[in-house]
Each structure stands twice: as structure tokens, then as C-alpha cells.
């Protein structure tokens, strides 16, 4: 079925383990490209330019917005985050599935602009487990953990906007489930209209 790749949005609370799961998906399965976002926030210790993010000043980011270089963008906790357009378009055209790890405001922009995008929300097995994971990082103060848990309450209001939810109990299992969902979504008729048209044409010609 020779077609363009799928645009896949993955969202989830801080501490839900999105990063690990996406890492497994791209390493263990073929045909995925991960989009690297631009952000105006400062790098955290260990983060690398062009690997974790493209780090920009607010002015540079606003220039990218003005030049229409972003597929979507949002302001989140006083910083800009956005998806560079060129990379995504190139990868989709070459038939690869492109993963966007973005928050809900951006996810809603993608849903509107790309009706065939697949939106997936990753959930922790329980709130208790989420708190345990946030605490286990050992880098966050109690105040930060409480504010992340409050944000999770807010973000949980938007879950029904997504097409699929996946519970991340183990990252291997979760990556396998994600791959299954994406694969199934790639086979719906509305995402394969060009192929269906071709078959119809060929049938008439026979
Ligand atoms: P962090 O600062 O912890 O790396 O990311 C904060 C939030 O921004 C996360 O929910 C992450 O998914 C989201 N995010 C990262 N890149 C983008 C992006 O390009 N667009 C949008 N809308 N959100 C993003």
C-alpha cells in the first residue's frame, strides 16, 4: 500500500514514562522518526542541542512562528515549545511514521490540521505509581512533585480528545502496544484513499 507515513502524537503526564517508551518504539521497530522540538526553555543538565531539543531564545522562537516554520506550537509553563515543520514533512513524504511527543494544546492543533493523525495518551497504571516515579527521579523537590501531580489532574481533563490510551506498566509492553495501535491505524480505509482509488480504477479496467 505504498503511502505516506502517519503522523503520531504522543502525550502523557510528566512521569508517565513517555521518553523511555518512545525510545523503545524507535529502537525496536522499523519505520519511525522522532521529531525534535524547538523550545525557549533552558537546557536541563545533560540535555544536548539537537538531541533533546533545539534550544532557542524567545525572540528566535517568535521568528520561527512568524516564518511559518512550525507545524504547531504552544506556551507551556511560560516557555514556548513547537514542532519544526520541514523535518516532519520530509519524513512523512518518505513513508516513515513521525512521532511528536507534545502536550495537549499542540496535540489539538495537529488534530485540526491533520485529521488523519493518530493521537495517543500514555497513562501510568495508577496515581500512586505516578507519584512514586516522580519521587524516584530524586531530582525534584516535594513542591515540584506536588505541582506536577496538580498538573496531571488538569491534563487528565483532556484525555477523551485522544484516539487511544495506553497504560505504561512496563515500557517494553507499552512500546509493543503503541506499535500495534499505529500499525492498525495505518490500515484504516480513510488513511488509504489513494490506494483504494487505484484498486477501483484497476478493477474497472479489467
Ligand atoms: P519538558 O520541558 O519537560 O521537556 O516538556 C514539557 C512539555 O512540553 C511536555 O508535556 C512535552 O510533551 C511538551 N512538548 C515538548 N515539545 C513540544 C512541542 O514541540 N510542542 C508542544 N506543543 N509541546 C511540546
Boltz pocket constraint, residues with backbone or C-beta under 6 A from the ligand:
constraints:
  - pocket:
      binder: B
      contacts: [[A, 10], [A, 11], [A, 12], [A, 37], [A, 38], [A, 41], [A, 72], [A, 73], [A, 74], [A, 76], [A, 81], [A, 82], [A, 83], [A, 101], [A, 102], [A, 103], [A, 104], [A, 105], [A, 106], [A, 107]]
      max_distance: 6.0
